Amino acid sequence: MNTYSYGRQSIDKSDIKAVTKALTSSLLTQGPLVAEFEKQLADYTTAKYAVVVSNGTAALHLVMLALGLSSKDVGITSPITFMASANCLQYVGSGVSFADIDPATALIDPQQIQAKITSKTKVIIPVHYAGQSADMKKIHSLAKAHHLYVVEDAAHAIGSKYLDAKVGSCKYSDATIFSFHPVKTITTAEGGAITTNNRDLYQKLIQLRNHGISRDQSSFQYSSGANAGPWYHEMQSLGFNYRLPDVLAALGISQLRKIDNYIAKRQKIVDAYRRALSSDDRFTLLKEESYSQAAFHLFPILLNIDRLNMTKTEIFFALAKKGIKLQVHYIPVHTQPYYRKLGFKPGDFPFAQDYYLRTFSLPLYPSLTQSDVRAIIKIIKKTIH
Ligand SMILES: *Cc1c(COP(=O)(O)O)cnc(C)c1O
């Protein structure tokens, strides 16, 4: 029996060769491949600057630090996301606020954001769920009107487009973050990146990624006297070790070369699912907005529970027996015990809660063949009733 998970990496000989070469070079970390990967990410997303880091969560954390978020501030994100989109605010002592989703797209709803803005709000973190961009023009204009930062969580959306711009171009935001976890569109095993067009933010990110250390002589404060020498460097802020090693940057460069092919394969699978499931009244598919050209990371579908005789739990067990290991994206973040302790309740965001009760994600990754996809569709149609 073939078994399918919701996502997995694609690694080929060229990736192995690139990593092997990096492993046998003199610098396993802090070498030239990091800068090369960053240049290619900036070119690909059309942003001015890219900073690669150890994972997507670190990317979110560093952006919050670099923007100066503090305990006086609050950020707004979607409840239907991976928890890191909210946790990054707590890391810097800021408050978390959620804005409910648009039930048609599962994307954060700009009107719901507007209703949540207060004098303490400092940043909006829209999530490009499943690969589809949030409505950035609307979010950007809200941010401008209220003097807020916008940080795009594009962990699902490398390669996607919003209107005529690549996600990550930061045309409507201060920064965008990506993740290169193995289930994402390209992988470095663990890894992440930030893109921005803001030079000051970029320099802060570079410093914070490496313990807050500066080696730029023009920035030194105490470089005379006993400190006059080539060894001298300064820790100017409290940073972290969030570096991506060269060995993994090598994998990233190799993966990025194949991204258009990965996306085309994902699109073909999505097209097949849509053809098979869009007119089946047991399911509802997410709406694709006309502004968006999504490079799909996930293919979540909604169960029309009131038309079914099985519960979602029964469906999961029945499909698992037939080799299809589904996943739910996501348990609404505000219902996690940590966030309940902060005062959130499941009913606070009714669209997110309804979405959670009905959604699961079908297998979607480039190495799925068309015959795999046909088999998955057949099992789903036969099993769910
Ligand atoms: C994967 C993911 C992250 C975090 O990325 P890691 O690299 O796993 O730390 C953040 N936000 C979203 C929406 C994600 O899916």
The ligand as an SDF file (V2000), in Angstrom:
LIG
                    3D

 15 15  0  0  0  0  0  0  0  0999 V2000
    6.3550   26.8380    9.0480 C   0  0  0  0  0  0  0  0  0  0  0  0
    5.7580   28.1080    9.4920 C   0  0  0  0  0  0  0  0  0  0  0  0
    6.4410   29.0310   10.3130 C   0  0  0  0  0  0  0  0  0  0  0  0
    7.7240   28.7320   11.0370 C   0  0  0  0  0  0  0  0  0  0  0  0
    8.7210   28.2370   10.3030 O   0  0  0  0  0  0  0  0  0  0  0  0
    9.8530   27.2750   10.9490 P   0  0  0  0  0  0  0  0  0  0  0  0
   10.9060   27.3310    9.8880 O   0  0  0  0  0  0  0  0  0  0  0  0
    9.2490   25.9370   11.1120 O   0  0  0  0  0  0  0  0  0  0  0  0
   10.2950   27.8960   12.2170 O   0  0  0  0  0  0  0  0  0  0  0  0
    5.8560   30.2600   10.5630 C   0  0  0  0  0  0  0  0  0  0  0  0
    4.6550   30.5670   10.0630 N   0  0  0  0  0  0  0  0  0  0  0  0
    3.9490   29.6990    9.3050 C   0  0  0  0  0  0  0  0  0  0  0  0
    2.6240   30.1120    8.7700 C   0  0  0  0  0  0  0  0  0  0  0  0
    4.4820   28.4460    9.0210 C   0  0  0  0  0  0  0  0  0  0  0  0
    3.7540   27.5740    8.2900 O   0  0  0  0  0  0  0  0  0  0  0  0
  1  2  1  0
  2  3  1  0
  2 14  2  0
  3  4  1  0
  3 10  2  0
  4  5  1  0
  5  6  1  0
  6  7  2  0
  6  8  1  0
  6  9  1  0
 10 11  1  0
 11 12  2  0
 12 13  1  0
 12 14  1  0
 14 15  1  0
M  END
$$$$
